[in-house]
Amino acid sequence: MKNITVSRTELASLIIAAVSLILLLPFKLLAPMLAGLLVFELINALTPMVERLISYRFARAITVALLTLIILGGLSILVVGAFSLVLHEVNNPARLTNMLLDVVEQARRQLPNVLTRYLPSSADDFHSLLKQLLHDHTSELKTWGTGAVHLFVKVLLGMVLGAVIALVPSPSEENMKPLAAALYRRVNRLAAAFHQIVFAQIRISLLNTVLTGVFLLVVLPLAGVHLPLAKTLVIVTFIVGLLPIVGNLISNAIICVIGLSVSLWVAISVLVYLVVVHKLEYFFNARIVGGSIHARAWELLLAMLVFETLFGLGGLIAAPIYYAYMKMELREKALI
């Protein structure tokens, strides 16, 4: 049996990396780390294309500037659009109320009397119910709003850090102290693991988009149901599907709301289909991602289960990246 030795410097760097990655989850720093890695990888991927047009000296700076404009422009459009939507609905409360009452009325015609007694029967009842819900959950809404602002700021800072790090030329390990060089190798392997997972997520999003498109554009029309904005929903499914785990939840919620505008039973059928697809995607996720990091499906599923149990949704998102990084380290040490 081959004797594997690890220097004290390597061992110290591994311990520092492991503790740091674990502490990111309870301290809610996973999102900014992923944002920074995403910007870093995007810059590294786009720089060679820019290099063909201009000298290397300015290629990375121009790439960073373009990405900054795209990201800030996208965030600005998102924020302005959200405020515009809110202001539009505030100025047209009757329109929003009528839409919701139409949905309730459709549900009242299709649900049994045992359930319809809990539904509002008029606009006044609906307003009273809404006020009561807001009153009962005021503290939760304040906490959620504050948390959303903090998350947005952290993600923005993570993007800025990723851009700054990508702009700086890569240092040479020969000029580093031993511990710094070892930590630099840990960071590079983590970035490589993130790169593998991101490209695997693109394939997963394509698979989810195809399955959702078949249902929305083929199955439902054959059943005589034409969902509004079906083609737009397919595009949205791919875009938000690039977000691990959370993206599917967002697209599923949007599709269910659109289905509810047609009828309650259409919404239920859409929800059932999406839940089945979502469960199947856990296995597709494990197989596709597992193939890119040379892990079996059950390994990745087990890692996702353990991390979700320990750290919740953040652990579920981090599990593929952390497991890919761990496999890289173990393989580099010839332990597996």
C-alpha positions in Angstrom: 0.0 0.0 0.0 1.4 3.4 -1.0 2.3 5.6 1.9 0.6 9.0 1.5 2.3 11.9 3.3 1.0 15.4 3.7 3.2 18.2 4.8 2.2 20.3 7.8 1.8 23.3 5.5 -0.6 21.4 3.2 -2.5 20.0 6.2 -2.9 23.5 7.7 -4.2 24.9 4.4 -6.7 22.0 4.1 -8.0 22.7 7.6 -8.3 26.4 6.9 -10.1 25.8 3.6 -12.5 23.2 5.2 -13.4 25.4 8.2 -13.8 28.5 6.0 -16.2 26.7 3.6 -18.3 25.3 6.4 -18.5 28.7 8.2 -19.8 30.3 5.0 -23.1 28.5 5.5 -24.2 29.5 9.0 -22.9 33.0 8.5 -24.9 33.3 5.2 -21.9 34.1 3.0 -22.5 31.4 0.4 -24.4 33.7 -2.0 -21.6 36.4 -2.2 -19.0 33.7 -2.6 -21.0 32.1 -5.5 -21.5 35.5 -7.0 -17.8 36.3 -6.9 -16.9 33.0 -8.4 -19.4 33.4 -11.1 -18.0 36.9 -12.1 -14.5 35.5 -11.8 -15.2 32.6 -14.1 -17.1 34.7 -16.6 -14.2 37.1 -16.9 -11.7 34.3 -17.4 -14.0 32.7 -20.0 -14.6 36.0 -21.9 -11.0 37.3 -21.8 -9.6 35.0 -24.5 -12.3 36.3 -26.9 -11.5 39.9 -26.1 -7.7 39.1 -26.5 -8.2 38.3 -30.2 -9.3 41.9 -30.7 -7.0 43.9 -28.5 -3.8 43.4 -26.6 -3.8 41.3 -23.4 -2.9 44.2 -21.3 -6.3 45.8 -21.8 -8.4 42.7 -22.6 -9.1 41.8 -18.9 -9.9 45.4 -17.9 -12.3 45.8 -20.8 -14.0 42.4 -20.0 -14.4 43.5 -16.4 -15.9 46.8 -17.5 -18.4 45.1 -19.9 -19.5 42.6 -17.3 -19.9 45.4 -14.7 -22.1 47.3 -17.1 -24.2 44.2 -17.9 -24.6 43.2 -14.3 -25.3 46.7 -13.0 -27.6 47.4 -15.9 -29.5 44.1 -15.3 -29.9 44.9 -11.6 -31.0 48.4 -12.4 -33.7 47.2 -14.9 -34.8 44.6 -12.3 -35.2 47.1 -9.5 -36.9 49.8 -11.7 -39.2 47.1 -13.2 -40.2 45.9 -9.7 -40.9 49.4 -8.5 -42.8 50.2 -11.6 -44.9 47.1 -11.2 -45.6 47.9 -7.5 -46.5 51.5 -8.3 -48.8 50.4 -11.1 -50.6 47.9 -8.9 -50.9 50.5 -6.1 -52.4 53.0 -8.5 -54.8 50.3 -9.8 -55.9 48.3 -6.8 -59.3 47.5 -8.3 -57.7 45.7 -11.2 -55.6 43.5 -8.9 -58.6 42.8 -6.7 -60.7 41.8 -9.6 -58.1 39.4 -11.0 -57.8 37.7 -7.6 -61.6 37.6 -7.2 -61.8 35.9 -10.6 -59.4 33.2 -9.5 -61.4 32.8 -6.2 -64.6 32.6 -8.2 -63.2 29.9 -10.4 -62.1 28.0 -7.4 -65.5 28.4 -5.8 -67.2 26.8 -8.8 -64.9 23.8 -8.8 -64.1 23.1 -5.1 -66.5 21.3 -2.7 -68.6 23.4 -0.2 -66.4 22.2 2.7 -63.5 24.2 1.2 -65.3 27.2 -0.4 -66.5 28.4 3.0 -62.9 29.5 3.7 -62.7 31.6 0.5 -63.6 35.3 0.5 -66.9 36.0 -1.2 -66.4 39.7 -2.0 -63.8 42.5 -2.4 -64.5 43.6 1.2 -63.9 40.1 2.5 -60.7 39.8 0.5 -59.4 43.2 1.8 -60.2 42.1 5.4 -58.4 38.8 4.9 -55.4 40.6 3.4 -55.2 43.1 6.3 -55.4 40.3 8.8 -52.6 38.3 7.2 -50.4 41.4 7.0 -51.2 42.2 10.7 -50.4 38.6 11.8 -47.1 38.4 9.9 -45.8 42.0 10.2 -42.6 41.0 12.0 -41.9 38.2 9.5 -42.3 40.6 6.6 -39.9 43.1 8.2 -37.4 40.4 8.8 -37.7 39.1 5.3 -37.4 42.6 3.8 -34.3 43.4 5.9 -32.7 40.0 5.0 -33.4 40.6 1.3 -31.6 43.9 1.4 -28.6 42.5 3.2 -28.5 39.6 0.7 -28.5 42.0 -2.2 -25.7 44.1 -0.7 -23.6 41.0 0.0 -24.1 39.6 -3.5 -23.1 42.9 -5.0 -20.0 43.0 -2.9 -19.2 39.4 -3.9 -19.5 40.4 -7.6 -17.2 43.4 -7.1 -14.6 41.2 -5.3 -14.8 38.6 -8.0 -14.2 41.3 -10.7 -11.3 42.8 -8.7 -9.6 39.5 -8.2 -10.0 38.6 -11.9 -8.5 41.9 -12.9 -5.3 41.3 -10.9 -2.8 39.1 -12.8 -2.4 35.6 -11.4 0.6 35.4 -9.0 3.3 32.8 -9.3 3.5 30.2 -6.6 7.3 30.3 -6.7 7.2 33.8 -5.3 4.8 32.9 -2.4 5.4 31.7 1.1 4.6 28.0 1.6 1.2 28.5 3.3 0.1 31.2 0.9 1.0 28.9 -2.1 -0.9 26.0 -0.5 -4.0 28.2 0.1 -3.7 29.5 -3.5 -3.9 25.9 -4.7 -7.0 25.3 -2.6 -8.8 28.4 -4.0 -7.9 27.4 -7.6 -9.4 23.9 -7.1 -12.5 25.4 -5.5 -12.9 27.7 -8.6 -12.4 24.7 -10.9 -15.1 22.7 -9.0 -17.5 25.7 -9.3 -16.7 25.8 -13.1 -17.6 22.2 -13.5 -20.9 22.5 -11.5 -21.9 25.7 -13.5 -21.6 24.0 -16.9 -23.4 20.9 -15.5 -26.2 23.2 -14.3 -26.6 24.6 -17.8 -27.3 21.1 -19.1 -29.7 20.5 -16.2 -31.5 23.7 -17.1 -31.8 22.7 -20.7 -33.3 19.3 -19.7 -35.8 21.0 -17.4 -36.7 23.5 -20.2 -37.3 20.7 -22.7 -39.5 18.7 -20.3 -41.5 21.9 -19.3 -41.8 23.0 -23.0 -43.2 19.6 -24.0 -45.8 19.8 -21.3 -46.8 23.5 -22.0 -46.5 23.5 -25.8 -47.6 19.9 -26.6 -49.4 18.1 -23.8 -51.7 20.9 -22.7 -52.7 22.0 -26.2 -53.5 18.4 -27.1 -55.8 18.3 -24.0 -57.5 21.5 -25.2 -55.8 23.8 -22.7 -53.8 26.8 -24.0 -51.8 28.4 -21.2 -51.2 32.2 -21.7 -47.6 33.2 -22.4 -46.5 29.5 -22.8 -43.5 30.3 -25.0 -42.4 33.1 -22.6 -42.7 30.7 -19.7 -40.4 28.2 -21.5 -37.7 31.0 -21.9 -38.1 32.0 -18.3 -37.7 28.4 -17.2 -34.3 28.2 -18.9 -33.1 31.5 -17.5 -34.1 31.0 -13.9 -33.1 27.3 -14.1 -29.5 28.4 -14.2 -29.9 29.0 -10.5 -29.4 25.7 -8.7 -32.5 24.4 -6.9 -34.0 27.9 -6.3 -34.5 28.5 -10.1 -36.8 25.5 -10.4 -38.9 26.8 -7.5 -39.2 30.2 -9.1 -40.3 28.9 -12.5 -42.7 26.4 -11.0 -44.4 29.2 -8.9 -44.8 31.4 -12.0 -46.2 28.6 -14.1 -48.6 27.6 -11.4 -49.9 31.2 -11.1 -50.4 31.4 -14.8 -52.2 28.0 -14.7 -54.5 29.3 -11.9 -55.6 32.1 -14.2 -57.0 29.5 -16.6 -58.7 27.2 -14.0 -57.9 25.6 -10.6 -57.7 22.1 -12.1 -55.2 23.3 -14.7 -53.1 24.8 -12.0 -53.3 21.5 -10.0 -52.3 19.4 -13.0 -49.4 21.8 -13.8 -48.3 21.6 -10.1 -48.4 17.8 -10.1 -46.4 17.6 -13.3 -43.8 20.1 -12.1 -43.4 18.3 -8.8 -42.8 15.0 -10.6 -40.3 16.6 -12.9 -38.7 18.3 -10.0 -38.2 15.0 -8.1 -36.8 13.4 -11.2 -34.4 16.2 -11.6 -32.8 15.3 -8.3 -31.6 12.1 -10.0 -30.8 13.8 -13.3 -28.9 16.4 -11.3 -26.9 13.8 -9.5 -26.1 11.9 -12.8 -25.1 15.0 -14.8 -23.2 16.7 -12.1 -21.8 13.4 -10.9 -20.5 12.7 -14.4 -18.6 16.0 -14.5 -16.9 15.4 -11.2 -16.6 11.7 -11.5 -19.0 10.9 -8.7 -21.8 8.3 -8.6 -25.4 9.4 -8.3 -25.8 8.1 -4.8 -22.7 10.0 -3.6 -24.1 13.3 -4.7 -27.6 12.6 -3.5 -26.2 11.7 -0.1 -24.1 14.8 0.0 -27.1 16.9 -0.9 -29.3 15.2 1.7 -26.7 15.6 4.5 -26.0 19.3 3.7 -29.7 20.1 3.4 -30.3 18.5 6.7 -27.5 20.4 8.4 -27.7 23.8 6.7 -31.1 24.0 4.9 -31.4 25.4 1.4 -27.9 26.9 1.4 -26.5 23.5 2.2 -28.4 22.0 -0.7 -27.0 24.5 -3.1 -23.5 24.2 -1.8 -23.4 20.4 -1.6 -22.4 19.8 -5.3 -19.7 22.4 -5.3 -18.2 21.3 -1.9 -18.3 17.7 -2.9 -16.7 18.3 -6.2 -13.9 20.3 -4.4 -13.5 17.5 -1.9 -13.1 14.9 -4.6 -10.5 17.1 -6.4 -8.4 17.4 -3.2 -8.7 13.6 -2.5 -7.8 12.7 -6.0 -4.8 15.1 -6.0 -3.5 13.3 -2.9 -4.1 9.9 -4.6 -6.4 8.9 -1.8 -9.2 7.9 -4.2 
